[in-house]
Amino acid sequence: MVLDYDAIEVLAAVVRTGSFEAAARELNVTQSAVSQRIRSLEDRLGVVLVVRGRPCVATDEGRMLCQHYDQVLLMQQELRVQMEAEAESSIAPQRLRIGVNNDSLATWFPEVVRLAQAQLNLRIEILSDDQDYTEQSLRTGDAVAAVTSSDKAIPGCRRTPLGAMEYVAVATPGFLRREIGPAVTLTRLAGVPSLIFDRKDSLHEQWMMMTFGQSVTLSCHMVPSFEGLIACTLGGVGWSLLPVIGARPHLVSGRLVEFLPGRRIAVSLHWQARSQQTKVMIRLTDIVREVAEAQLSPDRFRPAKAAIIG
């Protein structure tokens, strides 16, 4: 089978942008040219590659072609580096799509982006989500790698344990004194405002189960932003579970306090990347592991998704 990589580039653009129109703008061609390329590729291969809709979604066959194209681009990048290094030519950066959980993105992962740019000439397109859901970007072919809480290797991927992100239950001293009082119970927590990221956020339920052996329905604000969660917590709006590495400065200053000291939940994180790895991906994996080892806690609870510390 001889592949038309120009046409596959168009396919990848449609899947990435979600529409023929947006792909045409990105590639600086007409929408008609995009449609013709996709139709011609489908006719040649004898399969449907894109489910037309809003957004357009790749079929299984289309997803495999997009994943293959990502690998080809990485190999081309390596070849350009090798061929042009001696001539000191300007090499265009390569873009990679990576799934990253929101709290990692707000704390330790920016250092990965910095090093990936400096050492590998990469431009990272981050697909952010809850750590329990970032693996979906790998399964759908949207990303070539992901930071996830899944400790099971995704088919076609290699898993690298990164460590554990610890979370601590915090509030302002005033909120704790006014709303919760000296005895922290499930009944008290159920009756006061809490702060969660979004409907996918299950950390509060896990923390309650591990701390009290059961959970209750909370009265919560949903704040889908790490910065927003910290700001609302500092403003005394409610109590929250924050990553220790993000909450530490506020705990040290006394603006936030940890209730039930030492009862911290730890979520294991893993790096999953496509098995057909290039030198670029191997080095990127090393960078992710090195940064994670420096900033995350040792994963003492690897068999479980989350564990209580204390």
C-alpha positions as CSV (number, residue, x, y, z in Angstrom):
1,M,0.0,0.0,0.0
2,V,1.5,3.3,-1.1
3,L,0.4,6.2,1.1
4,D,-0.3,9.7,0.0
5,Y,1.2,11.7,2.8
6,D,0.0,15.0,1.5
7,A,-3.5,13.7,1.7
8,I,-2.9,12.2,5.2
9,E,-1.6,15.7,6.3
10,V,-5.0,17.0,5.2
11,L,-6.8,14.2,7.1
12,A,-4.8,15.0,10.2
13,A,-5.7,18.7,10.0
14,V,-9.4,17.9,9.6
15,V,-9.3,15.6,12.7
16,R,-7.2,18.0,14.7
17,T,-9.4,21.1,13.9
18,G,-12.7,19.3,13.8
19,S,-13.9,20.6,10.5
20,F,-13.1,20.8,6.8
21,E,-13.4,24.6,6.9
22,A,-10.9,25.0,9.8
23,A,-8.5,22.6,8.1
24,A,-8.6,24.6,4.9
25,R,-7.8,27.8,6.8
26,E,-4.9,26.1,8.6
27,L,-3.4,24.6,5.4
28,N,-4.1,27.8,3.4
29,V,-6.2,25.9,0.7
30,T,-9.8,25.9,-0.3
31,Q,-12.4,23.9,1.5
32,S,-13.1,22.2,-1.8
33,A,-9.5,21.1,-2.1
34,V,-9.7,19.6,1.4
35,S,-12.8,17.7,0.6
36,Q,-11.3,16.3,-2.6
37,R,-8.2,15.1,-0.9
38,I,-10.1,13.3,1.8
39,R,-12.5,11.8,-0.7
40,S,-9.6,10.7,-3.0
41,L,-7.8,9.1,0.0
42,E,-10.9,7.2,1.1
43,D,-11.6,6.0,-2.4
44,R,-8.0,4.8,-2.7
45,L,-8.0,2.9,0.6
46,G,-11.6,1.7,0.3
47,V,-12.6,2.9,3.8
48,V,-14.3,5.9,5.4
49,L,-11.7,7.9,7.3
50,V,-13.8,10.8,8.7
51,V,-17.3,10.9,10.1
52,R,-18.6,14.2,8.9
53,G,-20.3,16.2,11.6
54,R,-19.7,18.9,14.2
55,P,-17.0,18.2,14.9
56,C,-15.6,15.8,12.3
57,V,-14.3,12.7,14.0
58,A,-11.8,10.1,12.7
59,T,-13.0,6.5,12.2
60,D,-10.7,3.7,13.5
61,E,-8.9,3.6,10.2
62,G,-8.6,7.4,10.1
63,R,-7.2,7.4,13.6
64,M,-4.6,4.8,12.7
65,L,-3.4,6.9,9.8
66,C,-3.2,10.0,12.0
67,Q,-1.1,8.1,14.5
68,H,1.2,6.9,11.8
69,Y,1.5,10.4,10.4
70,D,2.6,11.7,13.9
71,Q,5.3,9.1,13.9
72,V,6.4,10.0,10.4
73,L,6.7,13.7,11.4
74,L,8.9,12.8,14.4
75,M,11.2,10.7,12.2
76,Q,11.4,13.6,9.7
77,Q,12.3,16.0,12.5
78,E,15.1,13.7,13.6
79,L,16.4,13.4,10.0
80,R,16.4,17.1,9.5
81,V,18.3,17.6,12.7
82,Q,20.9,15.1,11.7
83,M,21.3,16.4,8.1
84,E,21.2,20.1,8.9
85,A,23.2,20.2,12.2
86,E,26.6,20.7,10.5
87,A,25.2,23.4,8.3
88,E,23.6,25.1,11.4
89,S,20.5,25.6,9.4
90,S,17.3,26.8,11.0
91,I,15.1,23.8,11.7
92,A,11.4,24.3,11.9
93,P,10.0,23.2,15.3
94,Q,7.9,20.1,15.4
95,R,4.5,20.2,17.1
96,L,3.3,17.4,19.5
97,R,-0.1,16.9,21.1
98,I,0.1,15.7,24.7
99,G,-2.7,15.0,27.1
100,V,-1.9,16.5,30.6
101,N,-4.1,16.6,33.7
102,N,-5.0,20.0,34.9
103,D,-3.1,20.0,38.2
104,S,0.1,18.8,36.6
105,L,-0.2,21.5,34.0
106,A,-0.6,24.1,36.7
107,T,2.4,22.9,38.7
108,W,5.3,20.8,37.4
109,F,4.6,20.2,33.7
110,P,5.5,23.7,32.4
111,E,9.2,22.8,33.1
112,V,8.7,19.8,30.8
113,V,7.5,22.2,28.1
114,R,10.5,24.5,28.6
115,L,13.0,21.7,28.4
116,A,11.3,20.2,25.4
117,Q,11.6,23.5,23.6
118,A,15.2,24.1,24.6
119,Q,16.5,20.5,24.0
120,L,14.3,19.1,21.3
121,N,12.9,22.1,19.4
122,L,9.3,21.0,20.1
123,R,6.1,23.0,20.3
124,I,3.7,21.3,22.6
125,E,-0.1,21.4,22.1
126,I,-1.6,20.4,25.5
127,L,-4.9,18.7,25.7
128,S,-5.9,19.2,29.3
129,D,-8.4,17.2,31.3
130,D,-8.8,15.4,34.6
131,Q,-6.1,12.8,35.3
132,D,-8.7,10.0,35.0
133,Y,-9.6,11.1,31.5
134,T,-6.4,12.2,29.7
135,E,-5.8,8.7,28.5
136,Q,-8.8,9.2,26.2
137,S,-6.7,11.5,24.0
138,L,-4.4,8.6,23.4
139,R,-7.1,6.1,22.7
140,T,-8.7,8.5,20.1
141,G,-5.4,9.3,18.5
142,D,-5.6,13.0,19.4
143,A,-2.3,12.8,21.4
144,V,1.0,10.9,21.0
145,A,1.5,10.8,24.8
146,A,-0.3,11.6,28.0
147,V,0.1,12.1,31.8
148,T,-2.6,9.9,33.3
149,S,-3.6,8.2,36.5
150,S,-4.1,4.9,34.7
151,D,-1.6,2.3,35.8
152,K,-2.5,-0.1,33.0
153,A,-0.6,0.3,29.7
154,I,-2.9,1.5,27.0
155,P,-2.8,-0.7,23.9
156,G,0.1,0.4,21.7
157,C,1.7,2.5,24.4
158,R,4.5,2.2,26.9
159,R,3.9,3.2,30.5
160,T,6.4,5.1,32.7
161,P,5.6,5.6,36.4
162,L,6.2,9.2,37.4
163,G,5.4,9.4,41.1
164,A,2.5,10.6,43.1
165,M,0.8,14.0,43.4
166,E,-0.3,14.6,47.0
167,Y,-3.5,16.6,47.8
168,V,-4.3,18.3,51.0
169,A,-7.6,19.5,52.4
170,V,-7.3,23.2,53.1
171,A,-9.3,26.3,54.0
172,T,-8.6,29.8,55.4
173,P,-8.3,30.0,59.2
174,G,-11.4,32.2,59.2
175,F,-13.5,29.7,57.1
176,L,-12.3,26.8,59.3
177,R,-13.2,28.6,62.5
178,R,-16.5,30.0,61.2
179,E,-17.9,27.2,59.1
180,I,-16.4,23.9,60.3
181,G,-15.2,24.4,63.9
182,P,-12.8,22.3,65.9
183,A,-14.4,18.9,65.1
184,V,-14.1,18.0,61.4
185,T,-16.9,15.6,60.6
186,L,-18.7,14.5,57.5
187,T,-21.9,16.2,58.7
188,R,-20.0,19.5,59.1
189,L,-18.4,19.1,55.7
190,A,-21.7,18.4,54.0
191,G,-23.2,21.6,55.3
192,V,-20.5,24.0,54.2
193,P,-19.4,25.1,50.7
194,S,-16.6,23.1,49.0
195,L,-14.7,23.8,45.8
196,I,-14.2,21.3,43.1
197,F,-12.8,21.5,39.6
198,D,-15.7,20.1,37.6
199,R,-18.1,17.2,37.5
200,K,-15.3,14.8,36.6
201,D,-13.5,15.7,39.8
202,S,-13.8,12.7,42.2
203,L,-10.9,13.6,44.6
204,H,-13.2,14.9,47.3
205,E,-15.2,11.6,47.3
206,Q,-12.0,9.6,47.4
207,W,-10.6,11.7,50.2
208,M,-13.8,11.3,52.3
209,M,-13.9,7.5,51.7
210,M,-10.3,7.1,52.8
211,T,-10.6,9.5,55.8
212,F,-14.0,8.6,57.1
213,G,-14.8,5.3,55.4
214,Q,-17.8,6.8,53.6
215,S,-18.7,9.9,51.6
216,V,-21.6,12.4,51.6
217,T,-23.0,14.7,49.0
218,L,-21.2,18.0,49.2
219,S,-22.6,21.5,48.5
220,C,-20.0,22.6,46.0
221,H,-18.9,25.4,43.7
222,M,-17.4,24.1,40.4
223,V,-14.3,26.2,39.4
224,P,-12.6,24.7,36.3
225,S,-9.3,26.5,36.8
226,F,-6.4,25.8,39.1
227,E,-5.8,29.5,39.7
228,G,-9.5,30.0,40.3
229,L,-9.6,27.2,42.9
230,I,-6.8,28.8,44.8
231,A,-8.2,32.3,44.6
232,C,-11.6,31.1,45.8
233,T,-10.1,29.1,48.6
234,L,-7.9,32.0,49.7
235,G,-11.0,34.2,49.5
236,G,-12.8,32.1,52.1
237,V,-15.4,30.8,49.6
238,G,-15.1,27.2,50.6
239,W,-12.7,24.4,51.4
240,S,-10.8,22.5,48.8
241,L,-8.3,19.8,48.0
242,L,-5.2,21.3,46.4
243,P,-1.9,19.8,45.2
244,V,0.6,20.1,48.0
245,I,3.2,21.6,45.6
246,G,0.7,24.3,44.7
247,A,-0.7,24.9,48.2
248,R,2.7,24.9,50.0
249,P,3.4,28.7,49.8
250,H,0.0,29.5,51.2
251,L,0.4,26.9,54.0
252,V,3.8,28.3,54.9
253,S,2.4,31.9,55.0
254,G,-0.6,30.8,57.1
255,R,-3.1,32.1,54.6
256,L,-4.4,28.5,54.3
257,V,-4.4,25.8,57.0
258,E,-4.6,22.0,56.7
259,F,-7.5,20.5,58.6
260,L,-7.0,16.9,59.7
261,P,-3.2,17.4,59.4
262,G,-1.4,14.6,57.6
263,R,-4.5,13.1,56.0
264,R,-3.3,13.6,52.4
265,I,-4.5,11.7,49.4
266,A,-1.9,10.6,46.9
267,V,-2.7,10.1,43.2
268,S,-0.3,8.0,41.2
269,L,0.7,9.5,37.8
270,H,2.0,7.8,34.8
271,W,3.4,8.8,31.4
272,Q,2.0,6.8,28.5
273,A,3.5,7.2,25.0
274,R,3.2,5.4,21.7
275,S,5.3,2.2,21.6
276,Q,6.8,3.1,18.2
277,Q,9.2,5.6,19.8
278,T,11.7,7.8,18.0
279,K,14.7,9.3,19.6
280,V,12.7,12.5,20.2
281,M,10.0,10.7,22.1
282,I,12.6,8.7,24.1
283,R,14.3,11.9,25.2
284,L,11.0,13.6,25.9
285,T,10.1,10.6,28.1
286,D,13.4,11.1,30.0
287,I,12.6,14.8,30.5
288,V,9.1,14.0,31.8
289,R,10.5,11.4,34.2
290,E,13.3,13.6,35.5
291,V,11.1,16.6,36.1
292,A,8.5,14.5,37.8
293,E,11.0,12.8,40.0
294,A,12.3,16.2,41.2
295,Q,8.8,17.6,42.0
296,L,6.4,14.8,42.7
297,S,6.4,12.5,45.8
298,P,7.8,9.0,45.5
299,D,5.0,6.6,44.6
300,R,4.7,4.4,47.6
301,F,1.2,3.3,46.7
302,R,1.6,2.2,43.1
303,P,-0.9,-0.6,43.2
304,A,-3.7,1.8,43.9
305,K,-5.0,4.8,42.0
306,A,-5.1,6.9,45.2
307,A,-4.0,6.3,48.8
308,I,-4.1,8.2,52.0
309,I,-1.0,9.5,53.6
310,G,-0.9,9.9,57.4
